[in-house]
Amino acid sequence: MAAVTTTHRTVLAGARVALPSGVVERGRLTVEGTRITGTGTDHDPSANGSNGRAVNADGAGEPAGTTTVELAPGHLVVPGFVDIHNHGGGGASFTSGTVQDILTGVRTHREHGTTTVVASTVTNTLEALTRQAGLLSELVEQGELAGIHYEGPFISPCRKGAHDEGLLRDPDPADVRKLVDAARGTARMVTLATELPGGIDSVRLLAELGVIAAVGHTDATYEQTKAAIDAGATVATHLFNAMPPLQHREPGPIAALLEDDRVTVELINDGTHLHPSVLELAFGTVGAGRVAFITDAMDAAGFGDGLYELGPMKVEVREGVARLVEGGSIAGSTLTLDTAFKRAVTVDGLAPDDVVRAISTNPARLLGLSDRIGTLEAGKDADLVVLDEEYEVVGVMRKGEWVVRPA
């Protein structure tokens, strides 16, 4: 007779839980295998398997094979973070690294609560980008990454930031298609300066292919940006950064991107890329449903100060701020999303459930993965983060397995 295998069951109880309806006190969340199978409160008869009974840490009152994790009432359980714009971490790069480098970066961000990562590239030759796409796509197919984001080379030399100007090119649709094809179905987003020759046609192409067209590293006018949105662009790459500032007679891309409900705006909440008042302006203008917090992280995230490479560019990180060695432009960030979450609540004064939307729910929707991740609901992947009273990470679970186990 074949052996009968029993799916392990884990119950998290006692803490606040961020459900789609809002944060509930003394919440209860049940995980079986890789999925969430029930949510509720400690004394809610509708919660899967609880029948309104309190249980102890040994799982008394639960079916055999259940592990109950009793959390402090002040702790908060939130969905795993989803980062759609990330270049690396832990001293390793997604942009030019080996498989081991990429996995090091992924592991570093997972330990900080990011259970879903899209790997972002930086400007390079088309040949180099297609080679790296082949490597990254294998890891997407293996479930380690959620997709590829091409940031460059189709960007404006006027707003290049930490990109090699000598490698920039206009967004010819044929070249854009070449990079999308190189990703073998794993390309999720392409950042474009849509005012450049071929930009609007490339936006239309990406929309037809089901790939997000993001407006960024752009010198576009207000009118040019509106045209890009009408053509199918739906994301603003790190809004305010690498684009003309908002002016009262020349509103530029910022006004166009903020005012259109079809656009989700990326924000880097590290205290360096955006002044708190600017983040408040953006969040207050578009609402929690149109913000995606990102890291734009480079190798030093979760690692430390020093000299690094970002694609072909040399970067120095000093006191947690990454800048190009030549020119001094900000070169990505050293941010992890747990820090962005904590800052959003403790510095910016945002409600935790609004931060959850910006850091988990909205980016999951953009990736087309809302049926699997982004909220804590029965049937979805058991991707979650446990935060203490100070909003520090004390637990991370990905697909039912603890990455960081609560003490």
C-alpha positions as CSV (number, residue, x, y, z in Angstrom):
1,M,0.0,0.0,0.0
2,A,1.3,3.4,-0.9
3,A,2.3,5.7,2.0
4,V,-0.2,8.5,2.7
5,T,1.3,11.9,2.8
6,T,-0.2,14.6,5.0
7,T,0.2,18.3,4.1
8,H,1.6,20.2,7.0
9,R,-0.6,22.8,8.5
10,T,0.5,26.0,10.1
11,V,-1.7,28.4,12.0
12,L,-0.6,32.0,12.8
13,A,-2.6,33.4,15.7
14,G,-2.7,36.4,18.1
15,A,-1.3,39.2,16.0
16,R,-3.0,41.9,13.9
17,V,-3.5,40.6,10.3
18,A,-3.8,42.9,7.2
19,L,-6.8,41.4,5.3
20,P,-8.2,43.0,2.2
21,S,-11.1,44.4,4.3
22,G,-8.6,46.1,6.6
23,V,-6.4,45.2,9.6
24,V,-8.1,42.9,12.2
25,E,-7.0,42.5,15.8
26,R,-6.0,39.1,17.1
27,G,-6.2,37.7,13.6
28,R,-5.8,34.1,12.5
29,L,-4.3,32.8,9.3
30,T,-4.1,29.1,8.3
31,V,-1.5,27.7,5.8
32,E,-1.6,24.3,4.3
33,G,1.3,23.3,2.0
34,T,2.1,26.3,-0.1
35,R,-1.3,28.0,0.2
36,I,-3.4,30.1,2.6
37,T,-6.5,28.1,3.4
38,G,-8.2,30.3,5.9
39,T,-8.3,33.7,7.6
40,G,-10.3,35.1,10.5
41,T,-9.9,35.9,14.2
42,D,-9.0,33.8,17.2
43,H,-12.6,33.4,18.2
44,D,-14.2,33.5,14.7
45,P,-16.1,30.3,14.0
46,S,-15.8,31.0,10.3
47,A,-12.0,30.8,10.4
48,N,-10.8,27.6,8.8
49,G,-10.4,24.9,11.4
50,S,-10.7,27.1,14.5
51,N,-14.3,26.6,15.5
52,G,-13.8,29.6,17.7
53,R,-11.3,27.8,19.9
54,A,-8.1,29.3,21.2
55,V,-5.1,27.0,20.7
56,N,-1.7,26.8,22.3
57,A,1.7,26.8,20.8
58,D,1.7,23.0,20.5
59,G,-1.4,23.1,18.3
60,A,-3.8,21.7,20.9
61,G,-7.4,21.8,19.6
62,E,-6.1,21.5,16.0
63,P,-5.9,18.5,13.6
64,A,-2.8,16.3,13.8
65,G,0.2,17.8,12.0
66,T,-0.7,21.4,12.9
67,T,1.9,23.9,14.1
68,T,0.5,26.9,15.8
69,V,2.7,30.1,15.9
70,E,1.4,32.4,18.6
71,L,2.4,35.9,17.8
72,A,2.4,39.0,20.1
73,P,-0.8,41.1,19.8
74,G,1.3,44.1,18.7
75,H,2.8,42.2,15.7
76,L,1.3,42.7,12.2
77,V,1.0,40.1,9.5
78,V,1.0,41.5,6.0
79,P,1.2,40.0,2.5
80,G,4.7,39.4,1.1
81,F,6.2,42.4,-0.5
82,V,6.3,42.6,-4.4
83,D,9.1,44.6,-6.0
84,I,8.7,45.4,-9.7
85,H,12.0,47.4,-10.0
86,N,15.1,45.9,-8.5
87,H,18.7,45.6,-9.8
88,G,20.2,43.4,-7.0
89,G,21.3,43.2,-3.4
90,G,23.5,41.4,-0.9
91,G,26.6,42.5,-2.8
92,A,25.3,40.9,-6.0
93,S,23.8,42.1,-9.3
94,F,20.9,41.1,-11.5
95,T,22.3,43.3,-14.3
96,S,25.4,41.4,-15.2
97,G,25.8,38.7,-12.5
98,T,26.0,34.9,-12.6
99,V,23.1,32.6,-11.5
100,Q,24.7,32.5,-8.0
101,D,24.9,36.3,-7.9
102,I,21.2,36.6,-8.9
103,L,20.1,34.1,-6.3
104,T,22.2,35.9,-3.6
105,G,20.3,39.1,-4.5
106,V,17.0,37.4,-4.4
107,R,17.7,35.7,-1.1
108,T,18.8,39.1,0.5
109,H,15.5,40.7,-0.5
110,R,13.5,37.8,0.7
111,E,15.0,38.0,4.1
112,H,13.7,41.6,4.1
113,G,10.2,40.6,3.2
114,T,10.2,40.8,-0.6
115,T,8.8,37.4,-1.6
116,T,8.3,38.4,-5.3
117,V,11.1,40.1,-7.2
118,V,11.2,41.4,-10.8
119,A,14.9,41.7,-12.0
120,S,15.7,45.0,-13.6
121,T,18.5,45.5,-16.1
122,V,20.5,48.7,-16.9
123,T,21.5,50.1,-20.2
124,N,24.0,48.0,-22.1
125,T,24.4,46.7,-25.7
126,L,21.5,44.8,-27.1
127,E,23.8,41.7,-27.3
128,A,24.7,42.0,-23.6
129,L,21.1,42.5,-22.6
130,T,19.9,39.5,-24.6
131,R,22.5,37.3,-23.0
132,Q,21.5,38.5,-19.5
133,A,17.8,38.0,-20.4
134,G,18.5,34.4,-21.2
135,L,20.0,33.9,-17.8
136,L,17.3,35.8,-15.9
137,S,14.5,34.0,-17.9
138,E,15.7,30.6,-16.7
139,L,15.3,31.8,-13.1
140,V,11.9,33.1,-13.8
141,E,10.9,29.7,-15.2
142,Q,12.3,28.1,-12.1
143,G,10.1,30.4,-9.9
144,E,13.0,32.4,-8.3
145,L,12.1,35.6,-10.1
146,A,8.7,37.0,-11.3
147,G,10.0,38.5,-14.5
148,I,12.4,40.9,-16.2
149,H,12.2,44.7,-16.4
150,Y,14.3,46.4,-19.0
151,E,15.4,49.9,-17.8
152,G,17.3,51.2,-20.8
153,P,18.7,51.5,-23.3
154,F,15.6,53.3,-24.8
155,I,15.9,56.4,-22.6
156,S,16.7,60.1,-23.0
157,P,20.3,61.2,-22.8
158,C,18.9,64.4,-21.1
159,R,17.6,62.3,-18.2
160,K,20.0,59.3,-18.3
161,G,20.8,59.1,-14.5
162,A,23.1,56.2,-13.8
163,H,23.1,54.9,-17.4
164,D,25.9,55.0,-19.9
165,E,25.1,57.7,-22.5
166,G,27.2,56.0,-25.1
167,L,25.0,52.9,-25.1
168,L,21.6,54.7,-25.3
169,R,19.4,54.3,-28.4
170,D,16.1,55.3,-29.7
171,P,13.2,52.9,-29.0
172,D,13.0,51.3,-32.4
173,P,10.1,48.8,-32.2
174,A,12.3,46.1,-33.8
175,D,14.9,46.5,-31.1
176,V,12.3,46.5,-28.4
177,R,10.8,43.3,-29.9
178,K,14.3,41.8,-29.9
179,L,14.7,42.2,-26.1
180,V,11.1,41.0,-25.4
181,D,11.7,37.9,-27.5
182,A,15.0,37.3,-25.7
183,A,13.1,37.1,-22.4
184,R,11.1,34.1,-23.7
185,G,7.8,35.3,-22.3
186,T,9.2,36.6,-19.0
187,A,9.5,40.3,-19.9
188,R,7.2,42.2,-17.6
189,M,8.1,45.8,-18.2
190,V,10.1,48.1,-20.4
191,T,11.0,51.7,-19.4
192,L,11.0,54.1,-22.3
193,A,11.5,57.8,-23.1
194,T,8.4,57.7,-25.2
195,E,9.1,61.1,-26.8
196,L,12.1,59.6,-28.7
197,P,11.7,58.4,-32.3
198,G,9.8,55.1,-32.3
199,G,8.6,55.6,-28.7
200,I,4.8,55.7,-29.3
201,D,5.0,52.8,-31.7
202,S,7.0,50.8,-29.2
203,V,4.4,51.6,-26.5
204,R,1.7,50.2,-28.8
205,L,3.8,47.1,-29.5
206,L,4.4,46.4,-25.8
207,A,0.7,46.8,-25.1
208,E,-0.1,44.3,-27.8
209,L,2.5,41.9,-26.4
210,G,1.1,42.2,-22.8
211,V,4.3,43.9,-21.5
212,I,4.0,47.0,-19.3
213,A,5.2,50.2,-21.1
214,A,6.6,52.5,-18.4
215,V,7.4,56.2,-18.9
216,G,10.7,57.0,-17.4
217,H,14.2,58.6,-17.9
218,T,12.3,61.0,-20.1
219,D,12.4,64.6,-21.2
220,A,8.8,64.5,-22.5
221,T,6.4,67.4,-22.4
222,Y,3.0,67.1,-20.8
223,E,1.4,66.6,-24.3
224,Q,3.9,63.9,-25.3
225,T,3.3,62.0,-22.1
226,K,-0.5,62.1,-22.5
227,A,0.0,60.7,-26.0
228,A,2.1,57.8,-24.5
229,I,-0.6,57.0,-22.0
230,D,-3.2,57.0,-24.7
231,A,-1.0,54.6,-26.6
232,G,-0.9,52.2,-23.7
233,A,1.7,53.3,-21.2
234,T,0.5,52.4,-17.6
235,V,3.5,52.9,-15.2
236,A,5.6,55.9,-14.2
237,T,9.2,54.7,-13.6
238,H,10.3,56.2,-10.2
239,L,8.1,59.3,-10.5
240,F,9.9,62.6,-10.1
241,N,13.3,61.1,-10.6
242,A,15.0,61.3,-14.1
243,M,12.3,63.5,-15.6
244,P,11.6,67.3,-15.9
245,P,10.4,68.9,-12.7
246,L,6.8,70.0,-12.3
247,Q,6.4,73.7,-13.4
248,H,3.4,75.9,-13.4
249,R,3.6,76.8,-17.1
250,E,5.3,73.6,-18.3
251,P,3.7,70.8,-16.2
252,G,5.7,68.1,-18.1
253,P,5.4,64.4,-17.5
254,I,4.8,64.5,-13.8
255,A,1.4,66.2,-14.1
256,A,0.3,63.9,-16.9
257,L,1.3,60.8,-15.0
258,L,-0.3,61.9,-11.7
259,E,-3.6,63.0,-13.2
260,D,-4.4,59.9,-15.3
261,D,-6.2,57.0,-13.5
262,R,-4.7,54.5,-16.0
263,V,-1.2,55.1,-14.6
264,T,0.4,53.5,-11.5
265,V,3.3,55.6,-10.2
266,E,6.5,54.0,-8.8
267,L,7.8,55.8,-5.6
268,I,11.2,55.2,-4.0
269,N,10.6,55.8,-0.3
270,D,14.1,55.9,1.1
271,G,14.3,59.5,2.2
272,T,16.9,60.3,-0.5
273,H,15.0,60.0,-3.8
274,L,12.0,61.9,-2.5
275,H,11.4,64.5,0.1
276,P,8.6,63.4,2.5
277,S,6.4,66.3,1.4
278,V,6.7,65.1,-2.3
279,L,5.8,61.6,-1.4
280,E,2.8,63.0,0.5
281,L,1.8,65.1,-2.5
282,A,2.0,62.1,-4.8
283,F,0.2,59.7,-2.5
284,G,-2.5,62.3,-1.7
285,T,-3.0,63.0,-5.4
286,V,-3.3,59.5,-6.8
287,G,-4.5,57.6,-3.7
288,A,-3.3,54.2,-2.4
289,G,-4.7,52.3,-5.3
290,R,-2.2,53.9,-7.8
291,V,1.1,53.7,-6.0
292,A,3.7,51.0,-6.2
293,F,6.6,51.3,-3.8
294,I,9.8,50.0,-5.3
295,T,13.4,49.8,-4.2
296,D,15.4,50.5,-7.4
297,A,18.0,48.6,-5.4
298,M,21.5,47.9,-6.6
299,D,24.1,45.5,-5.2
300,A,24.7,47.3,-1.9
301,A,21.1,46.8,-0.7
302,G,21.3,44.7,2.5
303,F,25.1,44.7,2.2
304,G,26.9,48.0,3.0
305,D,29.0,50.9,1.8
306,G,31.8,50.5,-0.8
307,L,32.6,50.5,-4.5
308,Y,30.3,48.6,-6.8
309,E,29.4,48.2,-10.5
310,L,26.0,48.9,-12.0
311,G,26.2,47.4,-15.4
312,P,29.2,49.1,-17.0
313,M,29.1,52.1,-14.5
314,K,31.2,52.5,-11.3
315,V,29.2,53.3,-8.2
316,E,30.3,54.4,-4.7
317,V,28.0,53.9,-1.8
318,R,28.6,56.1,1.1
319,E,26.3,56.3,4.2
320,G,23.8,54.2,2.3
321,V,23.5,56.5,-0.7
322,A,24.7,55.2,-4.1
323,R,26.2,57.6,-6.6
324,L,28.1,57.3,-9.8
325,V,31.9,57.7,-9.3
326,E,31.9,59.9,-12.4
327,G,29.4,62.7,-12.2
328,G,27.8,61.9,-8.9
329,S,24.3,61.0,-10.1
330,I,22.2,58.9,-7.8
331,A,22.7,55.3,-8.9
332,G,19.7,53.4,-7.7
333,S,19.3,52.8,-4.0
334,T,20.3,50.6,-1.1
335,L,16.7,50.3,0.0
336,T,14.9,47.1,1.0
337,L,11.1,47.1,1.1
338,D,10.8,46.5,4.8
339,T,12.6,49.9,5.4
340,A,10.1,51.5,2.9
341,F,7.2,50.0,4.8
342,K,8.5,51.2,8.2
343,R,9.2,54.7,6.8
344,A,5.8,55.0,5.2
345,V,4.1,54.3,8.5
346,T,6.4,56.0,11.0
347,V,7.7,58.9,9.0
348,D,5.1,59.6,6.4
349,G,2.1,58.8,8.6
350,L,0.4,56.4,6.1
351,A,-2.1,53.8,7.4
352,P,-0.7,50.3,7.3
353,D,-3.4,49.0,5.0
354,D,-2.7,51.7,2.5
355,V,1.0,50.8,2.6
356,V,0.1,47.1,2.0
357,R,-1.7,48.2,-1.2
358,A,1.3,50.1,-2.4
359,I,3.9,47.5,-1.5
360,S,2.1,44.3,-2.2
361,T,-1.4,44.5,-3.8
362,N,-0.8,47.0,-6.5
363,P,2.4,45.6,-7.9
364,A,0.9,42.1,-7.9
365,R,-2.0,43.5,-10.0
366,L,0.5,45.1,-12.4
367,L,2.2,41.8,-12.9
368,G,-1.0,40.0,-13.5
369,L,-0.5,37.9,-10.4
370,S,-3.4,39.1,-8.2
371,D,-4.9,35.6,-8.3
372,R,-1.8,34.3,-6.5
373,I,-0.2,37.0,-4.4
374,G,-0.6,40.5,-3.1
375,T,-3.3,39.9,-0.4
376,L,-3.9,37.5,2.4
377,E,-6.8,35.4,1.2
378,A,-7.7,31.7,1.1
379,G,-6.4,30.0,-2.1
380,K,-3.5,32.4,-2.6
381,D,0.2,31.6,-2.1
382,A,1.3,31.6,1.5
383,D,3.6,34.6,1.1
384,L,3.6,36.8,4.2
385,V,5.7,39.0,6.4
386,V,5.5,39.4,10.2
387,L,6.4,42.8,11.6
388,D,6.9,43.7,15.2
389,E,5.6,46.8,17.0
390,E,8.4,48.9,15.5
391,Y,7.6,47.6,12.0
392,E,10.8,45.5,11.9
393,V,10.7,42.2,10.1
394,V,10.6,39.2,12.5
395,G,9.2,36.6,10.1
396,V,9.0,35.9,6.4
397,M,7.2,33.0,4.8
398,R,7.3,32.3,1.0
399,K,5.0,29.6,-0.4
400,G,4.5,28.1,3.0
401,E,8.2,27.8,3.9
402,W,9.8,30.1,6.5
403,V,12.6,32.2,5.1
404,V,12.8,34.0,8.5
405,R,11.2,32.1,11.3
406,P,9.6,34.2,14.1
407,A,11.4,33.7,17.4
